[in-house]
Amino acid sequence: MNKIEEYKSEKDGLEILADVPRYAREGWEAITEGDRERLKWAGVFFRRQTPGRFMMRVRIPNGITSSVQIRTIAEISEEFGKGFIDITTRQQIQLRWFGIEDVPEIWRRLHSVGLVSLQTGMDNIRNIVGCPAAGLTPNELFDASAVAREFTQLFVGNNAFTNLPRKFNVTITGCKENCTHPESQDIALTPGTREIDGAAIRGFNVAVGGKMGSGGYRIASPLDIFVEPEAAAALLSHIVLIFRDHGARESRTKARLAFLIEDWGTKKFRRELERRSDRPLHAAGREERGPQRTDHVGIFRQKQPGLNYAGLAVPVGRVHTGQLAELARVAEVYGSGEIRITVGQNFIVPNVPDAKIGSLTDEPLLKELRYDPSEIMRGLVSCTGIDYCHFALIETKGWALKTARALEAKLGKTQPLSMHWSGCPAGCGNHSAADIGLLGKNIKLNGEVAEAVDVYVGGATGSAPNPPIKIMEDVPCEDLPDVMAGLARHGAFKAMREQLRKIPQSEAAGKSEEKVPAAPAMRAQDIAEGSAKLVRLDGEEIAVFKHRGQICALQNNCPHEGGQLSKGSIDGDEVVCPLHGYRFSLQTGACSNDPKMKARIFPVVPDGEGFTIAVETKKRR
């Protein structure tokens, strides 16, 4: 068992919330090693580079926020932090440089405006990403932001979702213009249509197992599922709980959902999902995304007559508190007070009337956060970098800005260009989904350690995704303006992608199931009266109970929200789920709380002096 799994076995990550007031009194040195990790469940991060100074990640579902929230964040950063915030590629905001003694007051202020930092780190479902122009852009199939909010409300603060094998990323979008990176996510819900009962229904196609880190970009595998918006949150929860119950936990680098998909294959995963959903799942619908892509930077017409939204570029996603306060004012004066955050680390001010566009573009703030940036600055994205992240190997934000400004001066106007920087193989800068992706590393140069990058080109997400190709290695960051100039000006990125898409991508078919292992025999005396034993047979988790001398076998995962029945208690002839108290008959699986719910029963077969559990396998079907 790795160290993180040991910490989680000792106590649930959210239990750290009760310890924060004590640590606020005693100081950061009193925080144990295990609790430094558990603080990430609360969205508070100990930084090795800045001991005693912490980072907090604020959850902003779908990137939809307001002037009130942004102003509060600015005030918190000014009073307790370093006077700036970072925008992440998951549409969140990161606060920096505060002490542990400040956390209770920061939380109080965030809560007062409807913000939380819960479960924004470690083995949790991270911020739900969505189209930042949801409900605004005429180029969407439908507004999917309500689904993002519904799913967020389902899992935040819910202990059923706080012990995942690894972090979990979800994108839910109805946008037709590929403005997010869904194919890099553990779950991707993308716009599709399907005929159901004679009616054309708008909803989502479902893909799973995408990732950027843990070995590189893996494109999410389609599950051949279409789900209606009203059923999406429940389906998402089932997918997450399958991962919780069956994902690998031995090695942190092999624990993402992608590895379970590779192990099982999509067909087995879909079958398990359908079993848990307890209803037939629709086959995938028609893809409604086109080949075009947008970053929502610029002035755009909204679907609402007479209104517009202004997308403002934030160089490398770092914003000072004065700019934040001005952004809040601008959103109130020219719009409705609403503000959106993009995966490109930029801001959107929506609901600006036609008559106010001229005055808005004259605002001094828009000379700093421009609606009309150069192509180089417009497509610039960067992870945190070595100053504040102990995984990073280079100072990504500094080098990104220096390189971009040098290219602006050298080249002037260029073709549209995305240039993404990641400081380590975790890929937080989404370098594998850019025209030019730069991955930080250290090299020896003239006997000294120097900051350098490997250069990737042509990666893409969207309706026609493909991994990038590495074209350069060990390029010193100091040399990048000269090295990148020709590529930025003449790079045939569209042609590169067309060629890369011709490379066959292997389908997640799962491991061979030619041999079906025999169910092992068990002895009744090995199970104490009134207790249970968890067994795994042919991909099934089974809770085997001994009750009044008889052996009973039920599915281990509660049909309600996946609680472990093997850890429940026996009351009468029922097992009580430890999560929410749902009760299931040991003989029939019937639920006395909800007659529509039933746990699967497995036959117990005598086998010599013991018994086996009969599991229907592929071979037997």
Protein Blocks (a to p, Z undefined) as FASTA:
>chain_A
ZZklmmmmmpcfklmmmmmmmmmmnopklpcfklmmmmmmnopacdfklghiacddddde
hhiacfklmmmmmmmmmmmmnopacddfkopacdehiafklmmmmmmmmmmnopafehig
cjbdddddddfkgokamcbfbdcklmmmmmmmmmgopaklmmcfbdcdddddfbfklpac
fklpfbdcddddddeehiacddddddehiafbeniacddddehiacdfklmmmmmmmmmm
mmmmmmcfkbmklmcfklmmmmnopmlmmmmmmmmnopacddddddfbdfbdcehiacdd
dfbehiacdddddehhiacfklmmmmmmmmmmmmnopacddfkopacdehiafklmmmmm
mpmklmmmccbbcfklmmgccdebjmlpckbmbdfklmmmmmmmmmmmmnopaddddddd
dfbfnomnopmlcfbdcddddddeehiacddddddehiaedjbdcddddfbghiafklmm
mmmmmmmmmocfklmmmmmmmpccdddebjafkbacddddddfklpcghiacdddeehia
cddddeehiacdddfbdfknopafklmccehjaccdfklopacdfklopafklmkbccdd
dddddehjbccdddddfklZZ
